[in-house]
Amino acid sequence: MSSLVDAPRRLPARTRLVALGRAELTLLVRNRTALFVAVLVPLLMVGAISTSVRNIDLGKAGTTIAEASVTGGIGMALLMVVHSNLVSAYVARREGLVLKRLRTGEPTDLEILTGIALPAAALTLAQAALLTLGGVTVLRLPAPARPDLLLLGVLLGTVLLTAVAAATSAVTRTVDSAQLTTMPLFLISSVGSGLFVPLSLLPDRLASICELLPLTGVMTLVRAGWSGGVAADDLLGALLTAVAWTALSVFAVQRWFRWEPRR
């Protein structure tokens, strides 16, 4: 009877997640380089996107420079705040034996990975909201036609790139090498997923290939959230593409994610 009375009570999953997220946020704030990349670089990229599309006839794609800049900025926030930042975070916690110690406690594997990702997810949502507000108030864009699709795109992109980041960390030996292992997805998505140039302006065969890229479905939902008027078939295809890549990434995490440093 005494052993039952003295047994420690398990904390609720919500409490464990909040504790992990708070600890990760503290580490992020202390890392000035990571904080700068996560907070300011995606916003600065809006100007770069605006400059890059200035000489492109965006009217053929049914959009404007301002709208392309804002939606592209949201895509950059997903790539840099979620993917790039989390690859470094997962590798740093692994190499510091933090992941190994956490697995000996109450949190489940999913809670550990999710808790570490919470600050990045919250920051991405905040930046998406800031970009949306700035687009409407400063750039004089009309309010998003389908805010539900915009929010769905950001949330789905956050989940997808969190899983991709965890999978990428498996082939990333050090925090410094994370700059190299995250570069392919950044470059491919920037060029081929419509962050800078809408896919409708690309040759048909190339556009068909780019539609299958990991972030393309997410960006289709984000742009549809702003402009509306997207066919149901296109939305369904974008959603299925994003979900398929998420499922594939989750499988890769379950199969290859490393909880301890390589020996």
N, C-alpha and C positions, 0 to 999 in steps of 0.2 A: 504494500500500500504506500509506503513512504517513497518508493522509487517512482511511483506514478505521480505523487504530489510534487516531488522535487524535479521532475523532468522539465527541461526548459520548453517554453512555448515557442512555436514557430511563428515568425513574423508574417503578416499578410504579404502576398505577392506585391501589392501596390506599395507597401512600405519599403520593401526591398528594392523595387525599381526606383523609387524616389531617392533612396540613399545612394544607389549606384549613380544615378544621374547627377545628383548634387556633387558627389566626389569627382566625377568626370568634368563637370562644369568648372570646379575649382582648379583642376589641372589645366583646362583650356585657358582660363583667364591668366594663369601664371606663365603660360607659354606665349610670349608676345608675338612671335613669328606666326604661330598657328592661328592666334586670335586675329592678327592683321589679315591673313589670307582668308579666314572664314568670314570676317565682318566687312572689310572694305574692298577687297579685290573683286568680288562679284558685282558690287555697285559700280566700281570703276570700269568694269567691262561693258557697262551699258553705253558709255561714250565710245568705246572701241567698236562696238557693234553698229552704233549709229553712223560712225565714219565709214565703216566698211560697206554699208548698203546705200550710201548716199548717191552713188552713180548707177544704181540698179533700178530699173523700172518696176517698183513693187506693186504698181497698180494692176499689173497682169495677174498678180497673186492675190489680189483683193485685200491688200494691207497697206500700211504706211510706214515711214521710217520710225516714227514714234512708237507705233504698236510693235514693230519688229524688234525695236530696242528693248522694250519692256518685257516681251515674252522671251527674248533671247537672254535678258538678264535673269529671269527666273530659271531658265535652263542652266545658266552659269552658276547660280546659287546651288542648284542641285548637284552639279558636277564638282564644285570646289568645296562647298561646305559639307556635303554629305560624303561623296565618294573619296575625294582626295584627303580630306581631314580624317575620315574614319579609318582609311587604310593605315595612316600614320598612327592613329590612336590604338588600333588593334595590335599592330606590330610592337608599339612601345609597351603596352600592357603585357604582351606575351613575353617579350625579352626581359622585362622587369619582374617576371614571375608573378605578376598580379593575377593573370588569368588562372594560373595553377592554384594559387591560394584561394581565389574565389570559388573554385570548383569543390574545395573541401568544406565549404560552408553550406548555408541553406539555399542560396540562389540556384536555380536551374540553368542549364546552358543557354536557353533562350532568354532568360531574364538577364544573364550577364551581358550577352551581346546587345540586347535591347537597351539595357541601362546605360551602357557606354554610348549608345547612339542617341539617347534622348536629347542632350544639349544641341547636337548638330541638327536634329529634326526640328526642335523648337526654334532654333536660329533661322533655319530655312523657311519655316512658315512665317516668321516675323519679317524676313527680307521680302518674301513674296507679297505680303500684305503692304509693306512699305513701297515696293515697286508699283503695286496696283494703285495705291493712294497717290503716289507721285505722278503716275501716268494720267490719272483723272484730273488732279488739281494743278499740276505744273505743266504737263504736256498737252492738256486740254483734250485728252482722249475721251470718248464716250465710255460710260461705265460698262464693265463686262456684260455681254449679252447673256451668258450662261455661267454665272459664278459657281454653280454646282459642278460644272465640268472643269472649271479652272481649279477649284479646290481638289477635285478628284485627281486631276493630273499631278498636282503638287504632292498630295499624299501618296499616290501610287509611285511617283518618281522617288520619293523619300524611302519607301519600303524597298523598291527595286535596287536603288543604289546602295542602300545599307547592306543588302545581301551581296551585291557585287563587290562592295568594299571588303566584306568579311572573306569572300572567296579570293579576292586579289591578295589579301594579306598572307594567304597560304604560300604564295610564290614570292613574297617580299621578305628578304632576309633581315634588313635593318630599316630604321626609320629614314635614313638618308636615301636608301634605294627606292623608297616609296615614290619619290619624284619621278623615277623612271617607269615603274610598273603602272602608275596611274596615267602616264602620258598617252598611251595608245587610245584608251577610251575617250580621253579629253579631246584629242585631235580628230578622231573618227566622228564623235558626236558633234563637235563644233562645225565640221564641214558637211557631214552627211545626215544629221538629224534635224536640220532646219533652224539651228540657233542663229546663224548669220544669214543664210539664203534659204527662202522657202523652197520646199522640194518641187513645187509646181513649176519653178523656173529652171529646173534641171532637165536634161534629156530624159525621155520616158523610160528607157531601159535603166539608166543610172538611178532615176527616182524610184523605180520598182525595187532595186536592190537596197537602196537607202531606207526604204520603208520597213525593212526587216531588222534594222539596227536596234540595239537595246533601248536607246532613249527616244527613238522616233515616235513610238506610240504615245509616250508621255507628252512630248511636245505637240503632237497633234491635238491631244485633249486640252492642253494649255491654250493653244491658239484658238481652238473651237470655243473655249470659254470666253475669250475676248470678243471674237467676231460673230460667233453663232453661224447659222446657215450651213453647217457641215452635214453631209448626208449620214443617215443612220448606219449605212453599211461601212462608211469610212470610220465612224466612231467605234463601231463594233470591232473592226479590224485593228484599230489602234489599241483598244482595250485588250484584245486577245494577245496581241504582240507583247505588250507590257507584262501581262500576266504570265505568258509563256517564259519570257526571260527571267521573271521573278522566280518561277518554279525551278527553272534550270539552275539559277544561282543558289537557291536554297539547297538543292541537291548537291551542288558542288561544295557548299559549306559543310553539309552533313558528311560528305565523303572525305574532304581534304583539309578542312580547317585545322590549324595547329594550335594547341593549347599550351605547349611548352616550347622553349627555344630548341633549335636544331643542335644536335651534339656532333 
